[in-house]
Structures are given as structure tokens and as C-alpha cells.
Amino acid sequence: MRLFVAVLPPVTALQGLADAVAPVRGLPGADRLRWTTAEGWHLTLAFLGQVPTERLPELETGLAAVAEVHPVHRLRIAGAGRFGDRVLWAGVEGQTWALRRLAEAVAEATDEATGDTDAFAFHPHLTLARAGSHRGQRRAVQRVAAAELDALAAALAEYQGPEWEAAELHLMESRQDGGATHYASLRSWALADWS
């Protein structure tokens, strides 16, 4: 199973972002991106890669222990940026220090269970679009210029969505289906409520 651990924003936060993204999809260069859907938007805390089914109980025990000691925190989707000339993303504001600590603890717990560290610098974001070929196309799509990605990010730079409570940790599965990627939450754990 191809797994990762994430925090899922609520529908109201996703809808606000979807409404802000809709006009941006009509800007120059946007047609050469593969846009993700609101159903796939999440805050990845750790990529686990391929995990054998027999490792799931150990993994779940570790994630449950993490959730028990990390508090619920307030976030909002805000701003945008790009990673190189490949990815357009929406950012996150609020108690990001708590999200960062949660990501660090998840990485430690999952490293022990999977034995495989996928080290990446944690940068809380939701991937909005990627450069590359569109599903069903055989030829490569012309690369989007960095200046075009900058313009798309600038169009979302002032966006501030509603504040929401990050209250659960999710173990997610990523599945490929005819070139499309689908995500499913296999299990979730409530974060500690210290209020």
C-alpha cells in the first residue's frame, strides 16, 4: 500500500480555496498545468511510500501515540507560491509551529514502523497544480515558465481562507486509477484537546 500521513482541512476551507482558484485557472499558463481537485487537497506530514500490510498495526500504534500528545491547533489556508517550475501551491497560516511539531513527531513514529526515512523539508502547503503532461495526452505539454507560475501564485497571494481547527491525524492511501490519483483515509486519530 502506498501511504502517507496528513491533516485534512474541512470542506468549508476547501470550498473557499476552490472559489479563489477557479478564476486563476483561466490565466496564461494555467492550461498547461495538471490541476488537482479539492477532494485531493491535504497537508502532507510524512510520505511513507510502499508499506507492507503486516506493518500497519505497528504504524497505527505509533500514530495513535503521536495524536495523544499533540494538541488541536488553529490554521487557515492563505497565500500561494511555487516550488521551482513544477508545482503551484497554497500556503498555511496560524499555529504552524504546532503543525510542524506534529509533522516531526509523525516522521519519527513512522520511521520506526517503516524503517524507511523519506526526508523532506516540511513546508505546509496544499498542492494546487503541477507542470507536466495532462492525463490522456501522449506528448509532453510545453513547460510552464517560472514567470507564469509566479503570476498564478501572485493571483492567490492575498487569499485568506476561514480559520479552522486541525483536530485529526489521518493515515492516507494513494491509489492510481487510469492515470488519476485518488486518496482515501484509512484511519484517523483525534488530536489532544487541552482546552
C-alpha positions, -999 to 999 in steps of 0.1 A, spaced: 0 0 0 13 35 -9 7 55 23 12 90 37 1 108 68 -19 141 66 -41 167 81 -73 173 61 -88 207 60 -126 209 64 -150 212 35 -156 249 42 -119 257 40 -115 237 8 -146 254 -8 -132 288 0 -99 279 -17 -117 263 -47 -137 295 -52 -104 315 -52 -86 291 -75 -114 290 -101 -106 323 -119 -68 317 -116 -73 286 -138 -81 309 -167 -49 329 -165 -20 325 -191 -1 293 -185 -28 277 -163 -40 255 -192 -6 238 -193 -8 226 -157 -24 195 -142 -48 209 -116 -56 189 -85 -92 187 -72 -104 199 -38 -110 163 -29 -73 157 -31 -62 188 -11 -44 179 21 -14 189 43 11 160 40 30 155 72 51 124 61 54 103 29 57 66 38 58 51 3 50 14 -2 42 -2 32 36 -39 36 1 -46 51 17 -65 80 34 -33 92 0 -14 96 -6 -24 132 28 -10 143 23 21 122 -12 27 136 1 23 172 28 48 166 4 73 150 -21 69 178 6 77 204 16 108 184 -20 120 183 -25 116 221 3 141 229 -1 167 202 -28 194 206 -56 205 183 -45 237 166 -59 266 145 -49 270 109 -61 288 77 -52 284 41 -35 316 30 -13 329 2 4 309 -25 38 301 -41 57 277 -63 83 250 -60 106 256 -89 89 255 -122 69 223 -113 44 230 -85 19 257 -76 7 256 -40 -15 273 -14 1 281 19 -10 278 55 -10 303 84 -19 302 121 -4 278 146 20 264 121 45 257 149 21 231 162 17 216 128 55 215 124 59 197 157 32 172 147 50 166 114 83 160 132 67 135 156 49 117 128 82 114 109 99 98 140 70 74 146 67 63 110 104 59 105 104 33 133 75 15 118 85 15 81 123 15 85 124 39 56 130 77 60 118 99 33 135 131 44 120 163 31 119 198 44 84 203 59 67 232 42 30 232 50 11 236 17 -17 222 -4 -6 213 -40 -29 231 -65 -13 222 -98 17 205 -113 36 211 -146 37 181 -169 16 161 -192 -22 160 -188 -39 127 -183 -46 110 -216 -20 131 -236 8 112 -253 31 142 -259 47 163 -232 30 196 -225 52 226 -230 68 236 -197 52 264 -179 76 293 -175 86 303 -139 72 338 -146 38 323 -154 38 303 -122 48 335 -104 18 352 -119 -5 324 -109 9 325 -73 6 363 -72 -31 360 -82 -36 340 -50 -11 358 -28 -37 378 -9 -61 349 -3 -70 342 33 -95 314 39 -116 308 70 -98 297 102 -103 261 111 -93 236 137 -68 208 128 -82 182 151 -73 148 135 -43 129 121 -51 107 90 -33 77 76 -39 80 39 -36 57 10 -27 69 -25 -41 49 -54 -36 52 -91 -66 46 -113 -63 51 -150 -37 79 -146 -56 97 -119 -46 96 -83 -72 90 -56 -67 94 -19 -86 76 9 -83 80 47 -77 45 61 -78 56 97 -78 88 118 -69 97 153 -82 127 173 -55 151 184 -53 160 221 -79 186 232 -63 206 260 -89 233 262 
